Amino acid sequence: MSDELYDLRKVIDELKELPGQFHETDIPVDPNAELSGVYRYIGAGGTVERPTTEGPAMMFNNVKGFPDTRVLIGTMASRKRVGKILHHDYKTLGRLLKDSVENPIKPVKVSHQEAPAQEVVHLSTDKDFDIRKLIAAPTNTEYDAGPYITMGLVFGSDPDKTMSDVTIHRMVLEDKDTIGMYIMPGGRHIGHFQKQFEKINKPMPITINIGLDPAITIGATFEPPTTPLGYNELWIAGALRNQAVQLVDGVSVNEMGIARSEYIIEAEIMPNQTMQEDINTNTGKAMPEFPGYDGDANPAVNVVKVKAVTHRKNNPIMQTTIGPSEEHVSMAGIPTEASILELVDKAIPGKVVNVYNPPAGGGKLMTIMQIHKDNEADEGLQRQAAILALSAFKELKTVILVDEDVDIFDMNDVIWTLNTRFQGDKDIMVLPGMRNHPLDPSELPEYDPKSIRFRGMSSKTILDGTVPFDMKDHFVRAQFKKVKDWQKYLK
């Protein structure tokens, strides 16, 4: 294989050339709570409990119980680092992904001999097979339901093999050949395919692909309506790299895996079978999720039976993430930005300059929209843009609207807007009784019996911090002299 083909190892080599973006350690670390506990301080960011910070991606080379495995965390836990990885300005990544959706490059199939992910094969029929000893899946906290695969890309198809897709799910290792997979109701195409298999009472063959080029992972987190049923998000990764993703047939199931993964787990989702997610711990907790709280253990996750584990020969890399970290913001937030831009560019072209889904919302719950107004006829379009975003993406809860002179990537500038260009009695729009993400712990009937009838309902809020067009001359920021060679004073 050419060294120019993109995979996780090529990305790591590139990060090593960038100061402060990658760190590795040989100090022994326990994958049970300690590894994530360490990275919490070094680079998690996001909605993780403070103290935390934005820091380098980190490779742990000495993982207790897994002498031949490395664990990588935080590859995408910095928007600026994602920009470096994708060779693009971090402020316009949403536009890059939007363009990639519109110009897809479909995957290509390669042979087993061309697939590094299948250099070593472990079958579930082998003596002493135990996925818990093959996959160094960490637990994020001491209260987790078990070791979790948090960055496993599930590849599956419909029963007739006419459509395929990829999605990320939380998956806990339950015993030597069983995984509990939480498939969130609605929207996920893998879930749609799985329901089709249940109707004919057949197991659904899947592969779980771990250790991937971040272009694949970020592209895979798009959802409808941007990528409708029949659109495989691997096409986006092909466009991002201008290079088709390579797929390979499974060795034990009738499904394909990503050939340049570090690991491929081949498995079947069993029809009409569920199990208690925390059956081994009974803590009532699953794992930390993106809003910053522990997710509740689900009483009925899908049962996944493992048929094989394949991986690379030389020190395969187990890639993982912390649920509430900045990494989730990159994976979920940037594709959502792209989806919002795609929608508003069609409906009200030229009025939304840029969009940012900040860490405060975990990449899903909040968006900041930068608005351009040409004349008085544009007044009010900013609120229609916000309503468009809320109607299309049910997981959005809060939209903040700002003018072009506000840096949407600087929360101090955004909050400044809400202190100097905003009046609560006229610039807040509240839309009650709508659907939102079920992981928001405030969305309970006990919290607001009037508007939250069932769990997962929410009020949506629009905060309009844009200046009324006829008053823009009253809100001109202090104008400092433009100094072209200011950097010379730092030498």
N, C-alpha and C positions, 0 to 999 in steps of 0.2 A: 504494500500500500504506500502511496505517496505521503510524505511527511506534511504535505500541504493540505491534506484532508482535515477538516475541523472535527475535533472531539475535545473532551475535557482536558486531556493531557496537553494538547496544543495551547489551549486557553491558559492553563497553569504556567506553561513556559513563557507565554507573553506577559502574564501578570508578574512573574519573577523579575522582569526587566523594568517594572514600574515601581519607583520608591514608595514604600509604605502600603502597598496593595496586597502583599502576600507574606505570610509568616508560617514557618513550620517548626515543630518541636519534637524532640526525642524523649522528653520527660514522660514517664508512664502516666496514663490517665485511665480512669474507670469509665466505660461507656454508660454505666448506670448513674445518671444524674450529674456526675462530676464533669464530664466533657462539656455538656451544655452549660453547667454552672460556671465553668472557666470562661467560656466564650461570651457569656452574659456580660462580663466586665470588659472584655477585650474588643468586641465588635458587633454585638447583637443589634443595639439601637431599637428602632420601632416603638412598639407599645410595651416593651419589656420593663418590668419593675426597675426603677432607678436604685442604685447607680448602674448605668450602662453607657455605651458610647458607640459611635460609628468608627469602626476600625478595619484592619486588614482581613481578607479571607485567611483561614487558618487550617493547616494540615497537621493532624496528630499522627505521628509515625509509630508510636508505641502504645497500642491500645490493649489493655489487659484482657486476656482471654482470646485474643486474635493476633497471634504473632506475625501472620503474613498479610495483614490487612491494614490499610491506612484509612483514616476518616477525615473527610474534608467538610468544613462548615463555613457558611458566610460568603460563598463565592459572589453572590449578588446582593450582599447586605450593604450596598452603597450605590446610589443612583449614578454617581460620578464614575464608579468602577464599572457599572454596566455600560456606560457610554464608552469607556475604554475597551471593554470586551467586544462591543459591537462596532467599534471604530466610528463613533458618531457623537455629536454634541449631546450631552445628557439632557439639555433643556428641550430638545425637540425629538426625543425618543418616541413620543406618541405619534408624531407625524411619520417617522421612519416605519413604525409598525403598521400604521394605517396603509402606507404605500405597499408594504410587503403583503398585506392581506389582499390587496387589489392586483398584485402581480405574482401569483403563486408559482412555485417550482415543485413539482411532485417528486416523491421519493423514487429511488431505483433499488432493484433487488440485486444482491450479491450472493456468492456461494458461501458455504460453510467455511471453506478455506480462506476466504477473504474477510471473515468476520472475527476481529479480535475478541469480541465478547463471548465467543464459543471455544476459546482455546482450551479451557478446562471444563469438563462436564461432570456433574453430580446428579444421578438419577434418584428419585425418591424410593426406588426399589433396592438401592444399594444398602448394604449392611451399615448400620450406625448413621444413616442419613438423618440430619437434624438441622433444619434451616436456622435455628437459633445459634448454632455453632459455625455456620457458614457466613451469615450476614451480621456484621457488627452494627446492628440497629441500636442506637442509643435510646435511653429514656431521658426525656427533657427534665423531669423533676422526679423526686422520690415518691410522688403520689400517682404517677402515670399508670395506666392499665397494663403496661408492659413495654417491651422494646418496640419502637415505632419506625416504620418506613415512612418518612415525611416527604421525600423527593423521589418517589417511584412513579414513573410515567406509565400508566396502564394503556396498553394497545389492545384494542378489540374490534370485532366486526359484527355485522348483523348475521343472522343464520344463513342467509343466501350468499354471503360474501360480496354483496353489491356495494356496501359502504363500510368504511373503517374510520376510527378516530382515536384520539389519545386524550386522557385526562389525568389529573393528579387527585388522589384520594388519601385519607389517613388510613394506615394499615398497621395493625398490631400483630406481632408474632404470638400466636396462642399456644401452639405446641410444635412438635417436630416437623409436621407437614401441613399445618393449618394456619391461615391468616384470617383475621377478622377485618373486613373492609367496610368502611362507612361510605355509602353512596347517597349523597344528599338528594332528596327528592326534587325533581324538576330541573330542566335545563342542561343536564349533563348527557351527552350522547351515549357514553358507555352505559349509563343507567337505562337509556331507551333500548339499547341492544339487549341488555340483560333481561329486561321485561319480556322481550320477544322470545328469548330462550326459555324463560319460565313458562310462557304460554304453551310451549311444545314439550315442556318438562325435560329439557336437555341441559347439561352443563355447558357453560359458555367458556370456550378457550380464550385465554388472555396471556400476554406477557407483561411483566413488570420490569421496567428498564431503569437502571440506577447508574448514576455517574455519567452525566451528559453535558455536551456543549450547552451553555446557558441560552444560546439562540433557540435551541429546541425547547427548553423548559419554559422560557418566557412566551414563545409562540403558542405553546400548548394550553395556556391559561385563558385564551379567548373563549367567549361564550356567545350564544345567540343574543341578539339578532345579527351580530357582525359575521359570525361563522355559523350558518344554518346547518341543519341536519344534512349530511352528505359532504360537508366541507371538512377535510382532515387537516388539523392545525399543523401537522408536519410540513405542509406546503408552505407555511409562513416561514419556518426555519430555513427552508431551501432558498426562499427569496432573501432573507436576511444575510445569508452567506453567499448568495449567488452560486449555490452548490447543493445538489440534491442530497437529502438525507438517505443513508444507505440502510436497507432492511434485509433481513435474512430469515429464512424459514426456521421455525422452532425444531428442536430435536425430539420433543416428546408430545407436543400439542400442535394442532392444525391452526397455527397463528404465527404471525411474524414478529420479530423483535428488532430493536435498533442495533445494527451491526457493530457500531463503534461505542457502545455502552461499556461500562466497567463490569456490570453484572446484568444478567437477564434471569428473572425468575419466571419459569413457565408453569402455568397453573390453570385451574378451572373454577369458575364461580358456580357453586352448586345451586340447582334450581329449588326454589321454595324452601331453602334452609337458612336459618339465622341462628345466632348465638349471642350470649351476653358479652359485651365488649371487654368488661373488666372481670371476666370469669376467674382469672388467676389472682386478682388482688382484692376485689370487692371494695375498692376505695370510693366508688361512685364517680371517679374522675377518669377522663380519657387522656388528654394531653393539653398543654397550653395552646390556645387558638389565637388567631390574629387580633381580636379585640383586646387581648391582654389578660384574659381570664382562663382558668382551666375549663375545657369543654366537659360537659357531663358525659359519662359513659353511656353509650346507647344500649338499651336492653336487647336490641335485635339487629346486629350488623350482619352483613352477608358472609357466608362461609366460603372461603377460598381454599381449595386443596392443591398443594404444591406437587408438581410432577417432576420438576428438574430445576437445578440452579446451574447456570453457566457463568464463567467469568474469565477475565484476562489472566495470563500466566504470572506476570511479575507484579506482586504487591498491588492487587486491585484496590480501587478507591471506593469506599462507601461514602456517598455524598448525602449529607443530611442538612436539616435546617431547624431553627427554633421558630415555632409557630407564630409568636407575636413579634418576630424580629423584622428589621429593615428589609431582610431578604424577601419576606412575604409581600412587602410593599412593592418591591421591584417586580415580582412575578405576577401579582394580581393587579397592581395599580397602573402600570404602564400600558398593558393591553386595554384596560378600561378607558384610559385617556384616549387611546387610538380609536376605540369604538365610539366614544362621545364625539370626537372630532369628525369621524366619518358621518355621523348622524347630523350634526349641526352644519357641517359644510354643505350638505345637500339641502337642508331646510332653510337656512339663513346664511348663505355664503358670505364670507368676508367679515362677519361680525364677531366671531370667536377667534381670537388671535392664538391662544394657547390654553391648555388644560393641564392641571396637576392634581394628582391624587396623593395627598401627603401622608406621612407616617402616622399622624394623629388619628386617621381613620383606617389604619391598617391596609391602605391601598384600595379599600372597597367602600367604606362608609361615608367618605367625604371627598368632594372635588372642589377645586378652585378654578374659576373660569375667568380668563382675561378678555375683556370686552372692548371692541372698537365701535365708536359711534361717529358717523359722518355728519349727520344733521339731526334736526329735531324729529324727523320721521323715524329715526332709529330708537328713540326713547321708548322703552318697554320691551324691545326685542331681547334685551338681556335676561329678562324674567322668563320670556318664552323659551330661550335657550336652556335655562335651568330646568324648566318643566319638561322639555324634551329629554334631557338627560335622566331626570327622575322617572319618567314614564317608561323609558327603554331599559333602564338598569335598576331593577327592584332593590338591589343591595345598597344603593346610594341612600343616605339618610340626610346629609347636609350639603348644600351647595352655597359657596361664597362667591359673589360676583365682585370683580375689581376692575379698575381702569388700566389702560396700557402702561402708565408710568409706575405701576406697582410690580415688584418682583414676586411672582407667585411662588418661587422656590425659597423665599425668605419669610418665615412665619411672622417675624417681627414687623415686616412691611405690610403683610396681610392684616394683622391685628391693628396696626397703625391706621389702616383704612377704616376699620370698624370703630375706631375711636374718633376719627376726624371727618369722615365722609358718610356718616351713618346715624340715623335716628331710629331707635327701636320701635317707636309707635307707628312709623310709616314704612320702614325698610325691611321688615320681617314678614315673610309669607309662611304660614303654617298649613300644611295639607294633612289632615288627620285620617286615620283609618286605612292606611296603605300597608302593603307588604314590604318586609325588609329581610335582612339576613337573620336566620334563627339563632345565631351565636351571640347576638347582642343581648346581654342579660337584663337590660331594662325593658325588653319587649315582652312583658308579662301582664296578664289581666290585673294582677294585684297592684301593679305599678300605676296603671291608669285605666280603671274599669270602664270609663266612658268611651275611649277611643280604641282601646286594645281589647277586642273581644276574644281573640285566640292568640296563643303564643306565636311570635313571629310577625305580628302586626306592629306598625309604628306610625308616628307622625313624621312627616318630612318637613324640613325647614330650609327656606331660601333666605340668605342674608345678602341684601343688595347694597354693596358698598361702592357702587358706581355713582359718579357725580351727575346730577341732572344736566342734560346737554346745554340748557340755557344759562347754567350757572358755572360752566367750566372755567371761566376766567377768574372766578373767586377762589379756585382751588389749585392754583399753580404752585408747585413746590419751589422752595428756595433754589435759585439758579446759581450754582457754583461755576467758576471758570473751568473750561475744558482744557486740561493740561495733557498734551499728547505724550510727552516724555517723562511722565511722573515717576516711572520705575527707576530712573537713574538715581533718584534720591535714596534708594534702598541699597545701592552698591557701596 
